[in-house]
Amino acid sequence: MVKPVLHYEKMVEDAMRGVVREALSASINGLPGNHHFFITFRTRHPGVEMADYLRARHPDEMTIVLQHQYWGLEVTPEWFAVTLSFNRAGERLVIPFAAVCAFADPSAKFGLQFQTDASIELPSPLAEDGSADDGEAQRDAEAMPDGGAQVLTLDAFRKK
């Protein structure tokens, strides 16, 4: 007879994702005070919905910022959706909470990092020449000249 195993790590991860869910739910009608969120997610995780050109530019991870310019924030127990401006065009993103690998609210000096199960991610897209994309497009993300949303990568700030 096999004894059941308690997976405490998964329980803690689920509870921490609940914090993200509650923070987003509390912000559906706008962020209170100076709060703003940096959310990093795996773009190839099953259930992530985003424009193909964004996924090509961010083949592995993408960080979005929810602060001043976001619309239609919707939060469910399993995922959240939001419309952000990219190159002056609104793009809808649907992100399962299981795809989120980091969440931060710099105004509160609060942040969380999550383990993600890479084994359930979609295969990496190939560059036009058939070689694996090395993430160069992500590093080349451009700033919005009109003051719109900007996609940032946090790799420079991570400890190596």
N, C-alpha and C positions, 0 to 999 in steps of 0.2 A: 504494500500500500504506500503510495507516494504522499508525503505530507505537503500540504499547500505552503507555498513560499510567499512571504510578504515582501513586496517590492517597494521598499520605503523610498528609494530614489524617485521612482515614477510617481508615487503619492506626493512627494514634495514638489516635483516639477508641475504636476497638475494643479496643486494649490497655488504655486507661483503664477501659473498661467491665469488662474482665477483673479489674481491681483491686476493683471493686464486687462482682462475682460471687464472688471469693475471700473478701472480707471477710464477705459474707453466708453463704457456705458454712461459714466457720469459726465462725459464730454460730448454727448450727442448734440446738445444745443450750444456748444461752444466751450472752450477750455476756461476754467475759472482762474482768475488772477493772472499770474505770469507763467502758469504751467504750459509746457510744451513737451511733446513726446518724440523721441527718436526710436523708431521700430525697425529692427533688422530682421529680415526673413529670408528663407531659402526659396529662391525663385522656381526651382525644379520640383518642389514638394508637391505631391498630388493634391489637387484641389485649388492650387494657386491659379487665379485667373488674372491675366494682364496682357497688354498689347504685345504682339510679337516683337516689335522693334525695341520695347523696353527689356524683354527677356534676352534679346540678342545683345543688348548693351550691358546687361547684368545677368550673365549666365548662371551664376551660383548664388550670390547673395545680393540683396538690395536693401538700402536703408532709406526709409521715408521719414519726413518730419511733419508732424501735425502741429501747426501753430496758428497761423493767421488764415491761410488759404487752403481750406479743405471743405468739401461739400458732401452731403448725403451720407454721413457716417451711420452705418448700420451695424449692430452688434447682436450676434446670436450666441448660444452656448458653444458652438463649434468653430465659428469664423467671424471675421468682421470684414466690412466692405467700406470703401471710401473713394471719393473722386478727388484727384489731385491734378494740378496743371503741369503739363510737360510741353515745352515749346509752344506755350499759349493755347494748348488744346487740353480739354478735360479728358482724363483717362480714369476709368473705373478699375480699381484693384479689389480683388476678393482674396483674402488671406486667412487660411485656417490657423487657429491658434497653435496647432502642432507644428506649423512652419516657422513660427517666430523663434529666433535664436538669441535676440537681445532686445531689451526694452529699457529706456532711460527717460527720466524727467529731470533735466539739469537744474531746473529752478528749485527742485526739492532735494537736489543732490541724491537722487535715488536711481538705482539701476539693477537690472536682473539679467543674468545670462542663462540660457537653457541648452541642454543637450538635445541634439536632433538626431533622429535615426536616419542616417544617410543611406541605409540600405533600401529605403522605400522611396527614394527620390527618383525622378524621371532621368533618363540618360542625358548626359551633357550634350548640348547642341554642338554641331561642327561648324567651323568657319567656312566661308565660301570655297576655300581651296581644299576642303575635306579634312583639314587638320583640326585637332582639338583647340577650342578657343581658350586662350590663356588668361582671360579676364581683362585684356587691354581695353576693351570697350568700357568696362566699368571704371577704370582709372581715368578715362577720357570724358566722363560725364561733364556736360557743360553747365555753367551757371545760367540762370534765367535773366536776360537783360531787362525784362519788364518788372522785375521784383517778384516774380512768381515763385513757385516751389522749386527747391533745389535738392537734387539727390546727392547725398554725401556718402563717402565710404569712410569707415572708421578704422581701417587697417593701420593707418599711420599712428593711431592712438593706442593700439593694442600692444601689450607687452609681448615681446618675442620670446 
